[in-house]
Amino acid sequence: NRGIFLTTSEDEELLSDLRQLEKRGAKIYSCGLCLSHYERLEALQIGAVSNMYELCDLMCRYRVLRP
């Protein structure tokens, strides 16, 4: 939910870190419903807008590594 505040932040240091992750191949998605709920859709700085169907599909298709 509130994770969208990371991708809609104006904090350049944070966005720089996220851009580095993208350059290394990470895909960054923000929930469209969450963006709309918090009225942050227009503020998206990085990544793409997604939905629960796509996010669940990605989690099912790809192995997730945890520390």
N, C-alpha and C positions, 0 to 999 in steps of 0.2 A: 504494500500500500504506500507507505510513506517513503519508500525507496526512490520514488520518482523525484523527490527533492534533491537527490544527488545528480540526476541527469538534467534537472532544470535550474541548477545552481548557477550563480554568477561568480562563484569563487574560482578564479583562474588557476590556482594551485590544484584544486580538486579536479577541475576539467582537464588540466594537463596530465594528471595521473590517469584519468579515464582514457584520454587520447593515446597514451602510451600503451595501455591494455589493448585498445583497438588496433594499433599498429602491429602488435604481436599476434593479432588474429582473433582476439576476443570479440564476440558479438554482444552489443549492449542493447537491451530492449527495455522499454517502459510500457507498462500497462495503460492502454488507451482509456479504459474506464476510470482508472486511478487519476490519470492526468485530467480528465474531465471533471471528476469529483472535486479535486482540489483546485480547479480552474487554472491549471498550469500547462495546458496543451500548447499554447502559443510560446511558452517559455522554454520548450525543449531545446537543449544546447547540444546534445550528443546522442547518438544511437538512433534507433527506430521505434516507432509506435507499434505495439503488438497487442495481442489479446490472450485470454486464458487458453483458448483452443490451441493456438500456436505454441504457447509456452509449455503446455502439457505435452504436446507432440514432441517438442525438442527434448524435454526431460525423459520421455520414453525412448527416444531414438538414440540418445547419446549417453555414454557412461559419465557419471559425475564422480569426480575424485574429491575426497574430503581429507583435510589434514589429519 
